[in-house]
Amino acid sequence: REPSVRSRGSVTKQWYQRRVRGFSLAECQLAIVHCAGHHDPMLVQKLWRELLSQELSGGAHLPMVSLMNNLRSKIEVLGRTYQSSEKFFPLQFLVQQLEVIACKSGWGEGWVVETLLAVPVSYPALHATYS
């Protein structure tokens, strides 16, 4: 007898909570949530916040230019994977978070737009986000 969709979802959620959440592996958690097709906007935003924070804290010892490039590379790689779905690449949220980071770090006005265009996010999508 094949388990119901509900019970499979429950098993996946239990496995996720026991095996993944405790390790603070935001990138892995995002991949699992994406593969499972689980739509939880608050969780996705939390994971992106953690991803950005981990990237910044992991490169705190680096020169500013290296830190900027590392963060840009991470966003490009993950963006290419998830940008086809607003569920997992919440553009409005990411623009907001990245603008705060760029302003606090003094990275210049165009850094966020250049980074997202490299993903590539379309000009119309960026324009709509900033409007």
KEKE-3310 file (N, C-alpha, C; in steps of 0.2 Angstrom, whole numbers, plus 5000, padded with zeros to 4 digits):
npx = (5004:5003:5010:5000:4999:4999:5004:5017:5022:5022:5032:5043:5044:5047:5059:5067:5066:5073:5086:5092:5089:5095:5109:5111:5112:5108:5108:5107:5095:5086:5087:5081:5068:5064:5065:5056:5045:5039:5029:5032:5033:5039:5048:5057:5062:5068:5078:5085:5090:5098:5107:5113:5119:5128:5137:5142:5147:5156:5166:5171:5184:5190:5196:5186:5182:5184:5175:5163:5163:5162:5149:5142:5144:5139:5125:5123:5124:5115:5104:5102:5098:5086:5078:5068:5056:5047:5043:5055:5065:5063:5062:5058:5060:5074:5080:5078:5085:5098:5100:5101:5112:5122:5122:5125:5138:5144:5145:5142:5130:5126:5128:5119:5109:5118:5122:5110:5106:5116:5112:5103:5092:5078:5077:5064:5058:5067:5064:5051:5052:5059:5050)
npy = (4994:5011:5025:5040:5056:5066:5059:5056:5069:5072:5064:5068:5081:5078:5071:5082:5091:5084:5080:5091:5104:5107:5109:5121:5123:5133:5134:5120:5118:5126:5120:5108:5112:5117:5106:5098:5106:5113:5127:5140:5155:5163:5154:5153:5166:5167:5157:5163:5175:5169:5163:5174:5181:5171:5170:5183:5184:5173:5178:5189:5191:5194:5206:5220:5220:5207:5201:5207:5201:5188:5187:5191:5181:5170:5173:5174:5160:5154:5161:5158:5145:5146:5157:5155:5154:5163:5159:5153:5162:5176:5190:5204:5204:5200:5210:5221:5216:5215:5228:5235:5228:5232:5246:5248:5243:5251:5249:5255:5262:5255:5241:5231:5230:5227:5215:5207:5208:5200:5187:5179:5192:5200:5216:5222:5216:5220:5233:5234:5229:5239:5250)
npz = (5000:4995:5003:5008:5001:5011:5022:5017:5016:5029:5034:5027:5032:5046:5045:5039:5050:5060:5054:5046:5050:5062:5059:5054:5040:5029:5015:5010:5016:5009:4997:4999:5003:4991:4982:4988:4985:4994:5000:5009:5013:5024:5029:5018:5017:5029:5027:5017:5023:5033:5024:5018:5029:5034:5023:5024:5037:5036:5027:5034:5037:5025:5012:5008:4994:4990:4999:4994:4981:4983:4989:4979:4969:4976:4976:4963:4959:4967:4963:4949:4950:4957:4953:4944:4951:4961:4973:4979:4976:4982:4975:4979:4993:4993:4986:4995:5007:5001:4998:5010:5016:5006:5008:5021:5021:5012:4998:4986:4974:4963:4965:4970:4959:4948:4953:4953:4940:4934:4937:4928:4932:4925:4917:4917:4928:4939:4938:4941:4954:4961:4959)
capx = (5000:5007:5007:4996:5003:4999:5009:5024:5024:5024:5038:5048:5045:5050:5066:5070:5067:5078:5092:5094:5088:5100:5115:5111:5114:5103:5108:5104:5088:5083:5087:5076:5062:5063:5064:5049:5039:5035:5028:5032:5037:5043:5054:5061:5065:5073:5084:5089:5093:5104:5112:5117:5122:5133:5141:5145:5152:5162:5171:5173:5192:5193:5196:5180:5181:5183:5168:5158:5163:5160:5142:5139:5145:5134:5118:5122:5124:5108:5099:5101:5094:5079:5075:5062:5051:5047:5043:5061:5069:5059:5065:5057:5064:5081:5082:5078:5091:5104:5101:5103:5119:5126:5122:5129:5145:5147:5147:5140:5123:5124:5130:5113:5106:5123:5122:5104:5107:5121:5109:5101:5085:5077:5077:5057:5057:5070:5061:5045:5053:5061:5045)
capy = (5000:5017:5030:5045:5062:5069:5055:5057:5076:5072:5060:5073:5086:5075:5070:5088:5094:5080:5079:5097:5111:5108:5110:5128:5123:5136:5132:5114:5118:5129:5115:5103:5115:5118:5100:5096:5110:5116:5134:5143:5161:5165:5150:5154:5172:5165:5154:5168:5179:5165:5162:5181:5182:5166:5172:5189:5182:5169:5182:5195:5192:5196:5213:5222:5218:5200:5199:5209:5197:5181:5187:5191:5174:5165:5175:5172:5153:5152:5164:5154:5139:5147:5163:5154:5153:5168:5156:5152:5168:5181:5196:5210:5203:5200:5217:5224:5214:5217:5236:5236:5226:5237:5253:5248:5242:5256:5246:5259:5262:5250:5234:5226:5230:5223:5208:5204:5207:5195:5181:5186:5195:5205:5223:5224:5213:5224:5240:5233:5229:5246:5255)
capz = (5000:4995:5008:5006:5000:5017:5026:5014:5018:5036:5035:5025:5037:5052:5043:5038:5056:5064:5051:5043:5054:5068:5057:5051:5033:5025:5007:5010:5018:5004:4992:5001:5003:4984:4979:4991:4983:5000:4999:5016:5012:5030:5030:5013:5019:5035:5025:5013:5028:5035:5019:5017:5035:5034:5018:5026:5042:5034:5024:5038:5037:5019:5010:5006:4987:4990:5002:4989:4975:4986:4990:4972:4966:4979:4974:4956:4958:4969:4958:4943:4952:4960:4950:4940:4955:4966:4980:4982:4975:4983:4973:4983:4999:4992:4985:5002:5011:4998:4998:5017:5016:5002:5011:5028:5019:5007:4992:4980:4973:4958:4967:4970:4953:4944:4955:4951:4932:4933:4939:4927:4933:4919:4919:4919:4935:4944:4938:4945:4961:4964:4958)
cpx = (5004:5005:5004:5001:5004:5004:5016:5026:5026:5030:5044:5049:5048:5057:5070:5071:5073:5085:5095:5094:5093:5107:5116:5114:5109:5103:5105:5097:5084:5082:5082:5069:5060:5061:5057:5043:5035:5035:5027:5036:5041:5049:5059:5065:5070:5079:5088:5093:5099:5109:5117:5121:5129:5139:5145:5150:5157:5167:5173:5180:5195:5193:5189:5178:5180:5176:5162:5157:5160:5152:5139:5139:5139:5127:5117:5121:5117:5103:5097:5097:5087:5075:5069:5056:5051:5046:5050:5067:5065:5062:5064:5061:5071:5084:5083:5084:5097:5106:5104:5110:5124:5127:5126:5136:5148:5149:5145:5133:5121:5125:5124:5110:5111:5123:5116:5104:5111:5118:5107:5093:5084:5076:5069:5056:5061:5067:5055:5046:5055:5055:5040)
cpy = (5006:5022:5036:5051:5066:5065:5056:5064:5076:5069:5065:5078:5084:5074:5077:5091:5090:5081:5086:5103:5112:5110:5117:5128:5126:5134:5125:5114:5121:5124:5110:5105:5115:5111:5097:5100:5113:5124:5137:5149:5164:5161:5151:5161:5171:5162:5159:5173:5176:5164:5169:5182:5177:5168:5178:5188:5177:5172:5188:5196:5195:5203:5214:5219:5211:5198:5201:5203:5190:5181:5187:5184:5169:5167:5173:5164:5151:5155:5160:5147:5140:5153:5161:5154:5159:5165:5155:5157:5174:5188:5202:5209:5203:5207:5221:5222:5216:5224:5238:5234:5231:5244:5253:5247:5247:5254:5249:5257:5256:5243:5229:5225:5226:5216:5204:5203:5202:5188:5177:5187:5200:5212:5225:5221:5217:5231:5239:5232:5235:5251:5255)
cpz = (5000:5000:5005:5005:5007:5022:5024:5016:5025:5038:5033:5030:5043:5050:5042:5045:5060:5061:5048:5047:5059:5066:5054:5044:5029:5018:5006:5011:5013:4998:4993:5001:4996:4981:4982:4988:4988:5000:5006:5015:5018:5031:5024:5014:5024:5032:5021:5018:5031:5030:5018:5023:5035:5029:5020:5032:5041:5030:5027:5038:5031:5017:5007:4999:4987:4993:4997:4983:4977:4987:4983:4969:4969:4977:4967:4955:4961:4965:4952:4944:4954:4957:4946:4944:4961:4973:4983:4980:4975:4981:4977:4989:4998:4990:4991:5006:5008:4998:5005:5018:5012:5005:5017:5026:5015:5001:4985:4978:4968:4960:4967:4963:4948:4946:4952:4943:4930:4934:4933:4929:4928:4922:4921:4926:4940:4944:4942:4953:4965:4963:4964)
residu = (ARG:GLU:PRO:SER:VAL:ARG:SER:ARG:GLY:SER:VAL:THR:LYS:GLN:TRP:TYR:GLN:ARG:ARG:VAL:ARG:GLY:PHE:SER:LEU:ALA:GLU:CYS:GLN:LEU:ALA:ILE:VAL:HIS:CYS:ALA:GLY:HIS:HIS:ASP:PRO:MET:LEU:VAL:GLN:LYS:LEU:TRP:ARG:GLU:LEU:LEU:SER:GLN:GLU:LEU:SER:GLY:GLY:ALA:HIS:LEU:PRO:MET:VAL:SER:LEU:MET:ASN:ASN:LEU:ARG:SER:LYS:ILE:GLU:VAL:LEU:GLY:ARG:THR:TYR:GLN:SER:SER:GLU:LYS:PHE:PHE:PRO:LEU:GLN:PHE:LEU:VAL:GLN:GLN:LEU:GLU:VAL:ILE:ALA:CYS:LYS:SER:GLY:TRP:GLY:GLU:GLY:TRP:VAL:VAL:GLU:THR:LEU:LEU:ALA:VAL:PRO:VAL:SER:TYR:PRO:ALA:LEU:HIS:ALA:THR:TYR:SER)
# end
